[in-house]
Amino acid sequence: MARRPMTGWLSVMTALADVSDHVFKDADALVVYASTHGHTAKIADRIAQSMRAQGLEVDLRDVASAVDVQPERYDVVVVGASLHKERHQQAIADWVGTRREALEQRPSLFFSVSLSAAEDSDEARAAAQHCIDRFCAETGWTPGRTEPIAGCLQYREYDVFTRQLMRLLMRKMGHPTDASQDYDYTDWDGVDQLGRDVAVLAAATVTA
Ligand SMILES: Cc1cc2nc3c(=O)[nH]c(=O)nc-3n(C[C@H](O)[C@H](O)[C@H](O)COP(=O)(O)O)c2cc1C
């Protein structure tokens, strides 16, 4: 596209219109996630909404309904999972592992939801990153970008045993133990921004 000299607001607005016409049109994105208690599902949905707001066609799938989904069809792929006992869900590891080559060939993002990511300490950050690195090593996939995302303490979603276990753990870690409510640590503005970042990645693919 020939560049126009930038003279005044009209030129800027015209240039922006060019970008939105050419950049996001026809970009297809896939968002696949695994979620044990539903919070990663909410984050995946929010990322998908943010990408749609940028003009992308987004196919949002729980991994259980993504058996027949092939990354080859998409310009960009987002994969999300949450940490439970320091592991991401096996179902998403299997999905990624069997599609590794196709994932490597397009822009991709892996986001990992955890309570470690909600902690403001080097130790917790290292723990979250260690689990992400292990997921990548075990699946053999190197995502274009990895993103730890602070999750939610969902007392109201847990069964009796898990609720008690989490209360004990949280007491030790100095977190809330009142199980009558949930504690959402997710930076939702950051999640929206992540969706916009992925849209830019997709744009680079379709205009390349
Ligand atoms: C039984 C259990 C184990 C968990 N283990 C970890 C863990 O090892 N590391 C961590 O950072 N967060 C851990 N979490 C926190 C979850 O990753 C967090 O609550 C996340 O938001 C759950 O997302 P989901 O609802 O999509 O499964 C654990 C939560 C539960 C209930």
The ligand as a Gaussian input file, in Angstrom:
#p B3LYP/6-31G(d) Opt

LIG

0 1
 C       -7.468000     -28.328000      43.589000
 C       -6.774000     -27.098000      43.040000
 C       -5.428000     -27.115000      42.805000
 C       -4.771000     -25.961000      42.320000
 N       -3.434000     -26.012000      42.103000
 C       -2.779000     -24.898000      41.720000
 C       -1.360000     -24.923000      41.553000
 O       -0.696000     -25.939000      41.680000
 N       -0.753000     -23.755000      41.245000
 C       -1.462000     -22.586000      41.081000
 O       -0.853000     -21.572000      40.850000
 N       -2.813000     -22.556000      41.196000
 C       -3.479000     -23.666000      41.507000
 N       -4.844000     -23.656000      41.632000
 C       -5.596000     -22.436000      41.310000
 C       -6.266000     -22.498000      39.910000
 O       -5.297000     -22.540000      38.889000
 C       -7.166000     -21.264000      39.740000
 O       -8.193000     -21.334000      40.703000
 C       -7.754000     -21.116000      38.356000
 O       -8.482000     -19.912000      38.301000
 C       -8.669000     -22.280000      38.008000
 O       -9.164000     -22.118000      36.712000
 P      -10.321000     -23.047000      36.134000
 O      -11.584000     -22.650000      36.839000
 O      -10.377000     -22.741000      34.698000
 O       -9.928000     -24.460000      36.376000
 C       -5.511000     -24.782000      42.084000
 C       -6.914000     -24.778000      42.325000
 C       -7.528000     -25.918000      42.794000
 C       -9.010000     -25.899000      43.036000

